[in-house]
């Protein structure tokens, strides 16, 4: 009798979960039509961009256990490469998005090859941070190419999409960028899910738990670290390319340590090693920082303190902590 009741509760809960997921999906799809405030739409689009960037860092930290402080370099490389090719060569941004991402991936491969053979976490963190600073300095000083601190402007927006002469996506409006950003983050999320369940994902997890055990099982840590680092750089470059053709203005500060801190905070706050964690963390960070703008110079102090408090009380992130709370409540009920 008790088992029958439990099964019935489980079935009802399962149905409610599916209904909830469907409702959330519908709300996400109709959001730009329901919320006409362009500023809120802008924040939603930034959430897609930073969520994708945070997922790229989560791939190496949450899945493999590598700690990089220079992921903003791949973000900047993707952004500047896509923008410069579109400006100087007239190539459509739909193609330069992937050229920028590919360039970031190639750079990640070249940087990762000598660095990822070292097991010490500190070496990778210091090396990647130094590389990011080199990228930032280069972007500031190559004035003839990047226009330095004046900023790279004149970046073309994403071209409109038309079918049979009918425009179905007009990128003069934020709604089109919203749906393009949604497609980007959903695509990256699906890639993460596939990776997590694949042979490569199992190798990543084994390396994260113990490199010695991974080697004993025949897994080559250096090889799989390099694969993960390259894929991660590609995703970061894609996010940067999309950012360039959305904001239409780039400055060297995109490769600053501030961006790196934001990436780390978004991932840890949402939950490292999860799919949704970095996305939720990115929206929390964006909305917290925007809300605190009213506090002027005190904003950064309050912002930093809020993140520290959240991480102290939720060290495993919001996703994992809330999941455990729900499981405890479920165990008490059943």
N, C-alpha and C positions, 0 to 999 in steps of 0.2 A: 504493500500500500504506500509506504513511504517512498519507495523507489519510483512508483508511478507518479506521485505528486512532484517529485524532483524532476522527472522527465518532462512533465507538463509545464512546470515553471521554466525549464531550460528551453523548451520549444517556443513558449511565449516570449521569452527574453530574446531568443534568436530572431524571431520574427520582428520584434521591436527594434533590434539592432539593424536588421536589413532595411526596415522602414526609415529609421533614423539616418542611415547612410544615404538612402535615396533622397530624403528631404534635404540633407546637407548638399548633395550634388546639385539638386535643382536650385537651391539658394545661391550656390556659387555661380551657376550658369546665368541666372537672371539678375545677379548683383548689379552690373552696370546699367541695366534697364530700370531697376528699382531705386538705385541710389544715383541721383543725377548730379550730386555735388562733385565737381571735377577734382577738388582737392582730396577727397576721400578715395576717389578712383585712382588718383596718382599714388597715394599711399599703398593701395592694394597692388598696383603694378610693381612698385618698389619691393613689396613683400615677395612677389614672384621672383624678382631678380635676386634679392638677397637670400631668399630661401634656396634657390638653385645654387648660389655661391656657398652657402653654409652646408648644403648636401655634399658638395665637392670636397670640403674639408672633412666632413663626417666620414666620408669613404675611407680616408687614410687614417683618421684618428679612431673613429668608432668601430671600424671593421678590421683594421690591420694593427692599430696601436702605435702608429707613427705620429709624432708631434711636430708640425711645421708652423713656423711663424712668418712664412713668406708667401702664403697663398695669394695674397693681394697682387703679387707680381704677375701671376698668370692671368688674373682678372684684368690687370692693366694692359698686358701684352695683347690679349684678345681684343680689348676695346680699341686700342690705338691701331692695331694691325687692320682690323675691319674698317675703321673710320678712314685711315689713310689710303687704303686701296680703293675704297668707294669714292673718295675725294679726288685723288690723283689719277686714277685709271678709269673712273666712270663705271666700275663693275657694280652690278646690282647688289644691294645690301643683303638680299636673300642668299646670295652666294658668299659674300664676304663674312657673314655670320659664322659660317663653317670654316672659312679660311683662317679667320682669327682664332677660332677654337683649335684648329689643327696646328697653327703656329704655337699656341700655348702648350699643346700636348707635346710637340717636338722639343720645345724648350724644357718642359718637365722631364722628358726622356734624357736629354743631354745633362741636365743638372742632377737628376736622380741617379744616373749610372755610377758616378764616383761616390756620391754621398750615401746611398742606401746600403752600401756594403758595411757601413759602420753600425754597430748595434746600439751604441749609446744614444739615448734620446736627445741629450743636450747638443750633440754634434749636429744633428739634423736641424734642430730648432735654430741654432746659431748660424749655420750655413745658409738656410733658407731666408732667415731674416737679413743677413748680409746681402744675399742676392736681390732681395726686394728693395733694399736701400740703393743698390747699384742701378736697378731699373728706374727707380724714382729720380736719382741724380741724372741719369742719361736722358730721361724724358724732360727734365728741367733745362738741360744744357744743349740738347740738340735743337736749338731754336729754329734753324732753317727747315727742319722736318716737322717737329711737333709744336712749334711756336712757344715752347717753354712755359713759363709761368703765366703768360698771357692767355693760354688756353687754346685748344684746337677747336675752331668753330667752322661752320659751313658743312657740318656732317649731314648727309642726306637722310631723311627718315625712311622707314621701310616703305617700299612701293605698294600702291593699292593692289588688291586682288580682284580681278574681273573675270567673269564667266559669260561668254556669248555677249560681250559688250555691256554686261550689267555688273556694276561694282558691288561686291559682297563684303569687302573690307576696306574702309576708308581710313587710312592712317593719319589723317588730319585730326581725327577724333580719338579720344582716349579709349573708347570702347574697343576699337580694333586692337590696340596695344594690350588691353586687358586679356582678350581672348588669345592673342599670340603668346603672351606671357604664361597664360594658363596651360596652353598646349606644351610649352617648353618645360614647365615644372612637372606636369603630369608625365611627359615623356621621360624625364630624368628619374622620376620616382619609379616608373615601371622598369627602367634600366637597373636601378638599385635593387629592386625586388628580385629581378632575374639573376643579377650577380650574386645576391645573398644566398640564393637557392642552388647556385651552380657549383661545379667542381672548384672553380676559382674562388668563389665565396667561402667554401669550406677550407681552402688553403689559407685564405685571409684570416679566418677565425682561429685556425690552428697556430698561425704565426703570432697573432695577438696574445693568445693564451700562453704559449711557450715556443720560442724559436728552436730550442734544443729538441723538444718533442716533435716539432715539425720536421726537422732534419732527420730525426730517427724514423719518421714515417715516409721519408723519401721526398719531402717537399723542399724545394730550393727557395729559402726566404728572400734572397737577393732578387731572384727572378720575379717572384710574385709581388714583392714590394714595388719593383719597378713598373710592373703592369698596373697596379693600383694607383701609383703616383701619376702615371701618364694619363690614365682615364680621368683621374681627379683634376689634373691640369686642363684637360679638354673641356670638362664641364665648367670649370671656373672661367676659361676663355670664352665659352659660349655665353655665360652670364654677362661677362664684360662686353662682348660684342653687342648683345641685345641692349645693354645699358647705353652704349654709345649712340645707337640709332634711335633710342627713346629720348634721352636727355639732349642730344645734339650738341653737346659741349663737353670737352674733356680737359682736365688739368692734372698735373703730376701727382697731386695729393691723393689720387685714386690708388696709388701704390704705397701709401703711408702706413705706419704701424697702427694708426687709428682704425683703419679698415680691418687689419688683422685681429685687433682686439674685439671688434664687433662680430667678426666671423666666429671666433672662439666662444664669445658670450652667447651668441644665438644657438650654437650647437649644444653647449653644456646646459643652458637653461631649458631648452626643449627636450633634450635627452640624446646623448651620444649613442650611436649604434642602433638607432631606430630610424624608420623611414620618415614619419611625420614630425619627429622632434625638432630638427633644424628648421622646418617650415613654420611650426608654431612659435619657436624661439625667435625667428626673424620678425614675425608680426608683432610679438610682444616688445622686442627691442625698438622697432620702428615707432609703434604707437606710444611707448613710454617716453622715448626721446622727443617726439613731437609734442606730447602733452606738457612736457617740462620746459618747453621753449619760453613759456610765460615767466619762468623764474630767472631768466637772464643768466648772469655769471654763475649763479648757484646751480644751474642746470646740470653741469657735468658732475658736481659733487653729489647731488641727490641721485642722479642716474647711476653713478658708480656704486653708491651705498645700496641702492635698491637691488642691483644685480648681485652684489655680495651677499645680501640677506637672503635672496631667493635661492642662490646656489648653496648656501649653508644649510637652509632648511629643506632643500630639495636637491641633494648632491647627485642623485641619479637622473635629474631632469624631471620635467612635468609629466611626460608620457609614462615613464616607468613608475614614478611615485604615485600618480593617480591610478595607474593600473593595479598596483599593489593594494591601494586603499579599497578599490572596487572589489578585488578578490577577497579581502578580509571581510567586507560587508556581505559578500555572497556566501562565504563560509559560515558566517553567523546565522544567516537566514536559513540556509539549508542544513 
